[in-house]
Amino acid sequence: MLIKEAIIKILKQVYRALQIYYKEKKDFYDHVIYRNKTGEGIFCKEPFWLSDLILKVVFFFLLFSLVWLLYDSYINLYNYLKMTTFLLLKENPRLIDDPLFIQVKKLYYMNDYFSIDIMFFLFVTTPIFILIKLYILEKAADDQHKKSFESTKIYCYLIMFFGVLYYLFVYKNYTSLGMRVNTANNIIYNNINVDFINSQSICNYLNKKSPYDYSFVYGKCNDIKNNIGISKLHAYIKSVTNDIQQNIAPMTNITIQKFKTLKDKNGKLYKDKILSAFFTFQLIKYYLDNDLTEEAKDFFSAYNLIYLKNVNLLRDKINPILYIRFNDIMVFTKNFEYTLSMANSFGDNKDIYNYIHSEFSRIQNIIQNVVVDIYNILKYKLISVFAYYFIMFIILVIMIIIYIYNN
C-alpha cells in the first residue's frame, strides 16, 4: 500500500512538473509574439506578418532541434543495447553487428590528420544551433522570460564541453582508425574487376527470370551464388592471355619484366586485370562461403560498383570490411593452385602465374594486417562513442529529476 501511494505521489509530481514546464514555454512563446506585435521585437515592424512568420519559423526549428537532440540520445542508446543483446545471441556475427564497429560505418575520413564519427559531430554541434535560436528569441524577451530556457542552455553547454573533451581524448585513435579504414577501402575498391564480373555474367542486374522470383532486385548482383565458380576465373584469365598472344607475343615468350608493362588497347595493365580478377573472385567466395549472399548482392550491385565508380567519396560506398565474420577475420585464405586449367589459362607460363600469385598474396597480407589493426583499435584502444552518449543521457536524467523535485 505504501509503495502504491509513493508511486502515485511521484506520478502526480511528474505531471505537475510537466504542466509547469509547458506553461513556462508557452508563456515565453506568447510573450515574444506579443512584444513583436507591439513593436518591441527585434525584427522589422512592418509588415507585421513577416516578422511574425520569422519568429514562428525560429520557434519551429528550435523545437525541431530539441526533439532531434533528445531522439538522437535515445536512439543511440537503444541501438547499442539492442545490438549488444543481439551480439550475445547470434552465432558467428559480422563486424557490423557489433555496436563498436558501427563507428566505422559512420566514420568520416577527411585526411590522415582528421577523421570523425559524423553522427557524433552532428550531435555535438546541434546545441550551437539551439543556442543561436534561443539568443534570437531572447533578444525579443524581457529579463524575466529570458530565464525560461536556462536548464536547456546548461545542457547544451555540457553536450559541447563533454563532446570536445571526448574527441580530444580519442583523437589519436580516431585518426589511426580513419587512415586504416581508408586504406582498406581504397585497396579493395581499386582491386574490384568490374570487367571480370560483367564479361563472365557473374551478376544478373536486369533479367528477372521468373515473376515469382521475389528475391530479385533490379540493380543488385542477383544470382551471384549460381554464377560464380573457378571456371569463370580461368575463362577470364584465358581471355586476357589470348589477347596478349594475339596482339603481342606467345605467352611462353613473355618475361615477368615485360609482362609488368604490357597494356591492352584501353591502356589497362594486363597484370592488373588478372590480379584484380583473382581478388574479386576471392572476395565473392568469402561472402558466399560465409553465408553472406545478401551482402555480396549489395556490395557488387550496379549502384555500388558502377554508378559510384567515379565518385571520390568512399564513405558513400558500402564498407566491405564490415561484412567480415568475427570467427573468420582473415578474409583471403584461399590458395589458387596451379592446376592444369590454371596453367592453360596462363598459357603455360608458370613464372607469370607465380608473379601474379605473389602480388595477390602481398595485397592479402596488407588487407589482413589493416583489418586486424582496425579490430584492435575498436576493441581495445578506442573509447566507444556510446560511452559519451550514456554520460549525456545520465546528465539529462539527473537534470530532469532535479527539475521535478524543485517543482
N, C-alpha and C positions, 0 to 999 in steps of 0.2 A: 504493500500500500504506500509506504514511504517512497519507494522507488518510482511508483507511478505518479505520485504528487510532484516529485522532483523533476521528472521528465516533462510533465505538464507545465510546471513553472518555467523551465528552460525554454520550452517551445513558445510560451507567452512572451518571454523576454526577447527571444529572437524575432518574433512577429512585431513586437513593439519597436525594436531596433530598425527593422526593415521599413516600417511606417515612417519613423523619424528620418531615416536616410533618404527615402523617396521624397518626403516633404522638403528636406533641405535642398535637394537638387532641383525640384520643381520650383521652389521659391527663387532659387538662383536664376533659373531659366526665365521665369516670369519677370523677375526684376530687370534682367539685362534687356529683354524685349521691350519692357515698359520705358526704361531710360532711353533706349534708342528711339522709341516712338516720340518721346517728349523732347528730342533734340540733344540729349546728353550722352549719346553713344559716340563711338569712335569712327563710325563710317559716315558717309555722305548723308545729309539731312534730307536732301531732295534728289530723286524721288524716294519717298519713304519705302515703297515696296522693294526697291533694290537693296537698301541697307538691311531691311528685314529679312530678305532672302539670303543675303550673305551670312548673317548671324545664324539663321536656321541651318544653312549648309555646314557652317563651322561646328554647330552643335551636333549635327548628324555624324560628321566624321569623327568628332570626339567620342561619341557613343560607340561608333563602329570600332575605333581603335581600342577602347577599353574592353569591349566584348571580345575582340580578337585576341587581346593580350591574355585575358582570363581563359578563353577557349584553348589557346595555344599551350598554356601551362597545364591545363587539364589533359589535353590530348597527348602531349608528350609523356606524361607520367602514366597515363592509361596504356599507351602503346608499349612503354617499357615493361610494365607489369604483365601485359598480355603476352609479349614476345618472350619474356623470361620464363613464364609458365609454359608456353608452347615449346620452348627450347628444352625444358626438362622432360617433356613427354614425347618429343619427336625423336625417332631413331635416325642417326646419321644426318643431322640437319645441314643446310647450306650456310655459308658465312653470313649471308644476308638475313638469315633467321635469327641471328644473334643481335640484340639491340646495340651492342658496341659497334658493330660493323655498319649500322645504319649511318654512322657518321661519315663513312666512305662515300655512300650514295649521295649525301648532301654536301660533300666537300667541294668547295670552290677553289680551284688551283689557279692563281694568277701568275706566279713565277716561283723560283726556288727560294724566295725570301718571304713569301706571303701566301698562306692558304687558310681558309676559314670555313666553318660549317655555316652554310648560307642561311639556314633556318634559325640558327643561334644569332647570327648577325641581325636578322630581321626582328627577332625577339628583343634584343638589346637596344636596337635603335628606335623601336616603336615608341618608347617613353619620350623620346626627343620630340616627336610629332604631337604627342599628347600634351606635353608641357607648352609647346608653341601655341596650340589651340587654347589651352587654359589661359595663357598670357593674353591672347587676343580678347577672350571673353571677359577676363577680369579687368581689363582696361576700361570696359563699359560698366563695371560694377562699383558700388561704394565699398568702403573699408569693411563694413560688417559682412557683406556677402562674399568678399574675397577669400574668406576662410572656409568656404563650403567644400572645397576640394583639397584641403590641407593634407589629409591622410593619403589621398591619391598621389599627390606630388611627392610625398615622402617615399611611397612605394616605388614610384618611377625613378627617383634618385638612387634607391637601393638596388634596383634592377641594373641600372647602368654601372654603378660602383662595383657590384659583385661580378658583373659581366666583364668589365675591363680587367678586374683582378684575376678572374678565371683565365681569360685569354692570355694575359701576361705570364701566368704560371704555366700554361700548356703550350706557349708559342713555339718553343723549340721542337716539341714532339709533333705539333700540328704541321710545322714546316717540313719536318722529315717525312711525315705521312704523306703530305701533298706531293712531294718530289717522287716518292716511290709509286704512288698511285698513278701519277702522270707518266712515269717511265713504263710501268706495266701496260697501261692503256695504249701508249704510243707503239710499243713493240708489238702488242697483239694486233691492233688495227692495221699497222703497216705490213703485217705478215698474213693478212687475210686475202686469199686469192679469189676474187670475185669471178675472174675468167674461168678458173677451175670449177667453181660452183655452177656457173651458167652453162659452160660447154659440156659438162658431164651430167647436166639436168639433175643436180642433187636437190634443188629446191623447186617446188611447184608453187609459183606465186599466183597464177591466174586461172589455171584449168581445174575447176571443180569437177571431179569425175562422177559424182552422184549427187542428186538433190537431197539425199539422206545422209550425206557426209557432214554432220553438224559440227565437227571439229575443224572444218576448213575455214580459214580466214584469209581473204584476199590480201596479198602483200606479205604474208608471213611465209616462212620456209616450210610449207606443208609437205607431207610425205617424206620428210628427211630420213626417217628411220628405215624406210624401204628402199631409199635411193642411194644409200652410201655403202661402199664396200671397197676392199683393197684393189679390186679390179678397176675401179674408176680412177684410182690414183695411178695405177700402172698405165692405163689408157691415156691419161693426160700427159704423163711424163713422156710416153712414146710419141705423142703428137708434137711435143716440144723438140725432142731429139730428131724426129723426122724432119722438122723444119730446118734444123741445123744441117742435117745431111743433104737436104735438097738445095739449100742456098749457100752453104759454106764449105763443108767437107765431111767425109765419113766420120762417125763418132770415134772410131778406133784411132783416127789420126789427130784428134783434139787433145791437146795437153791441158793440164789444170790451169796453167798461167794464161793460156789463150782463152779457155772456157770462161774465166773470170771477166773477160772484157767483151764477150760476144753479146750482141743485141739483136732483137727482132726488128721488123720493119717499123714498129712504133717506138723504137728506142728503149724498149724494156730489156733489161739484162736477162738472159736465159737462166742464169743461176738463181736469180731472184724469183723467177716464175716457178721453178721446180722446188726451191726451198720453201716458198710460201704455200705451195700445194701440199708439201709434207706437213707444214704447220697447221694448215686449215683442216686437213684430214684428221690429224691427231686431236685437234680441239673438238671437232664434231664427234669423234669416237669417245672422247672423255665424257661429253654431255650424255650421249646415248648409253654408254656403259654404266653411268651413274644415275640412271633414271631421271634425266634432266631433259627430256624430249621437248617439253613446252618451252623451257629456257632456250634450247637450241633454235626452236622455231622463231622465237623473239629476236635472239641475237643475230641470226643470219637472215632476218627479214629484209625485204627490199628497202624499207624506210631506214633501217639502221645502217645498212652497208652501202646502199646506192644513193638514196636521197641525201644522206648526210656525208657523202664521200668528200665533198669539197668544203664542208663546214669545219672550220678550225676551232671547234668548241667541243672537246671530248666529253665535257660534263653533260652535254645534251644527248650523248650516245649511251647505250647500255654499258655498264661496267662489268665485263665478263668475270673478273676475279671474285665478284660477289656470289657467283653461282657455284663456286668450288665447295665441295663437301668437306666437313671437318675431318672425317676419317680418311680422306684421300686428298690431302692438301698438295701433294706433289702431282701436278697436273699431267705432265708429259713423261710417262714412264714406259710407253710402248716403244719397242725397238722395231725398226724396219729392216727385216732380214734381206740379205742379198740372195733371194730365191731365183729360180730360172726365169720367172715372169719379170722380176725386178731387173735382172741382168738384161733381158730382152728390151725392156723399157729404156735402159741407159745405153743401148747399142753396144752391149758387151764391154763397156768401158768402166771397169771397176774403180779406177782411180778417180773418175768424176763422181761415181757413187759415194766413195769414201769421203771425198771433199764435201759433198752436199750433206752427208750424214754427220760429219764433224761440225759443220756450221750449224746444223739443226740442233745438235747436242749443246753447242755453245749458247744458242738462244734459249734452249730449255733451262740451262743452268742459271742464266741471268734472271729469267722469269721466276723460277723456283726460289732463288735467293731473295728476290724482291717481295714475292708473296709471303715468304716466311718472315721477312722484316716487317711487313705490314701487320701480319698476325701478331707478332711480338710487341709492336708499338701499341696496338689497340688493346691487347690482352694484359700487358704487364707494365706499360710505361705511361700511357695517356690516361689522365683522369677523365672519366666519361662526362660528356656534356649533361647527361641526365642527373648527375650529382648537383650541378648548378641549378637545373630546373627544380630539383627536390628542395634545395635550400630556399629558393624563392617561393615555392609553394608553402613551406613551413612558415616563412615570414608572413605571407599573406594570411594564413590561418590564424597566426598569433595576433595580427592587426585586427582581424575580424572579431576575434574573441574579446580583445580589449575594447573595441567599439561597442559590442553588445553589452559588456559589463558596465561600461560608463553610461549607457542609455537604458 
